[in-house]
Each structure stands twice: as structure tokens, then as C-alpha cells.
């Protein structure tokens, strides 16, 4: 791209002589005018000239490409560029090539991702997108925009039979069903690789939950599988908040009480790996114990039991007392949140007394 010294104004370029640049209409006596550089100001003045004419042409695409390289967040320019591409029936594949270059530098730009969605919808071909988003996540594996886009691609182009109406589901061919299932199974394998690389990647945990329970591909065994998966990861890294939140989410999704996982959490909390039940994953020798997040899990499990109206009052009071003791014990591991743990203990005691 040209520098300030080598830049040639658009009005002086061949094929642009008829365009009269339209300057920005700032307020009279503007107190703090924005100090646009020469290139950006000239590009925008030329763009306004094109818009004033309602022109959608190759030179519109040329000017808008300059602007989005200088300012990838200019949504009006993106919108006009998309309208121009669609009206001209331009090569959307070439536009994707351009976006492949731009997105890696502007991963957090809403406008870049929205434009890519527009182009993919026009192409009606998502064949590049899963590989593309994987490359983008290799740059920033927790980028919200990339994950949201990947999930949109999956839902829009690979809808499962369970997520469709009965009529649409019946119309899916066996070949298409097999293709869809293969794509979604591949997502679990992809997430597993990310978590092997970084077990605390909360974005990957979130995507695994989405694939397992929101895609329609989970099936009846998804819950049991995911509970076991979370436990296996916690046995490796028991102070991983992402995995504990995942386990809580799966249990809540299945309406299973937290106490169902207490036999697993207790050895992690007490630093007694040898007492782990044989039906549970073995604790890694490298695991950091005691796990204060396991203590918090047990406290929440007992507080949940204290709130259970179907239990006898004496059982609720006992559960509340134990929950309060567990919450207060967390002050030793997390003294910064001393007031929070004391408040949690008081809440547990208040519930049982009600």
C-alpha cells in the first residue's frame, strides 16, 4: 500500500477524473476536528462522491478496499461494498480470498465477520469455513467473533434432523444425514484437540457444550459421556474453573443434583487420591491438591441439599451447617474473597432456618 509520500489522490488517477471528491461535512466551527491522515481523508471524500452518484462499479470496489484496509471497522463502507458485489455479481471466491488476508489482522472486527457471512450466504458454499476458522483460532483461540461465526456456519449449513421440523427432517437424504453427522462428530474431535493443548480454554469448553447439547447430535448418551469427560479433565487439573463450570452445566442440563458428583469431588477436596472410588477417573500424580474448587463444589452441593424442600428439617439444617463450614474453609485458599465466602456461608444458614 502507498505511503503518505507516494500516495496519488483518486481524482488524479486514470478513470477517476470525473469524480469530484465530497469533503466531510463537519459542524461549523468544530471544536475538535478529527485529524484524518491524507490517504484516509481522500479515500472517504472519493467514496462519498461514488455514493452520491449511487455508483456500484469496479472503481467502487477499489476505493472501498482501500478504506477497509485503513479502517476495517467502517460498517457503512462494508455495507456499500457488499451491495456492490451482489449487484455486479462479482466473484465471491475472490472476495473470500481478500477476507482470508484481512481477518487475520482484524479478528475482533464485527464488520469483517459480518461481511464474510454475507459472502458465504451469496456463495451458499461453506466448504472453506471450518478450516478457515480453525486457522483463525490458531491465532487467537478464545476470540469470541471466530467462535460465534463457526457456530453460525455449523447451524446454518449443517442443521441436524433433530433441529429441523418433522417435514424438513424427513426430506433429508441418508447421504446428507451421514454428512451432517460426520461434521458434528468432527467438532467434538476438534474441541478435544484444543483442550489437550490448553485444558483451561473456556471457549473450547463452551463450544463442546454447544456441540453436545445444542446441535441435536447429543443423543441419549451425551449427558453421561460429558459428565465422564469433565471428570477425566478435572482428574488432571482439579483447579480448572472451566471444567468445573462445565460439569455444573451438564448436571443442570440433565436436572441431576450436584451431590451426584460428590464422591468424585471429595478426594480432590481432601487430598486423598487413594480414596477415589474405582468407578471414577484416577487422579493424576501431577494434580494440584487439595483442590479448593472441589471444596466450593461440595459446599454448593450441600447448600443445594439444604434448599431441598422435600428433605426433613433436621437433614436440611445439617446440610446447611456443613455447607457453611465448607464455604468458610475457602477463606484459607482464597483470602481476597473472604467477605464473599462469609456471605455464602450466611446464605446457606439462612436458607435452612427458613
Helices and strands as residue ranges (DSSP letters): G 10-12, H 38-53, H 58-70, H 75-88, H 92-103, H 110-123, H 129-139, H 144-157, G 161-163, H 166-171, H 174-197, H 202-209, I 210-214, H 222-236, H 241-253, G 258-261, H 262-270, G 273-275, H 292-306, H 313-329, G 335-337, H 338-353
